[in-house]
């Protein structure tokens, strides 16, 4: 799963100043244990990308709600594959 977390500038400024930004991102990373994570501006806003294995869709609310509440963040979840997943999927296409 790829999770894109985008924070509005004013809300991000306040969260950064109060230490909430750092704590929220750290707790999110501890929860999802990303294979990779990247941080930088996107569209002029603070943005984080985290790539992780979502084992059960019922975990989504407990992952995203703290981001909504603490950071007033916009969160997008997109299914993605690593190279091994892609190879396995393509094998299934060829088998049909």
Secondary structure as GFF3:
##gff-version 3
##sequence-region A 1 96
A	DSSP	beta_strand	2	7	.	.	.	ID=ss1
A	DSSP	alpha_helix	9	18	.	.	.	ID=ss2
A	DSSP	alpha_helix	20	32	.	.	.	ID=ss3
A	DSSP	beta_strand	36	42	.	.	.	ID=ss4
A	DSSP	beta_strand	45	51	.	.	.	ID=ss5
A	DSSP	three_ten_helix	57	59	.	.	.	ID=ss6
A	DSSP	alpha_helix	60	71	.	.	.	ID=ss7
A	DSSP	beta_strand	73	78	.	.	.	ID=ss8
A	DSSP	alpha_helix	83	95	.	.	.	ID=ss9
###
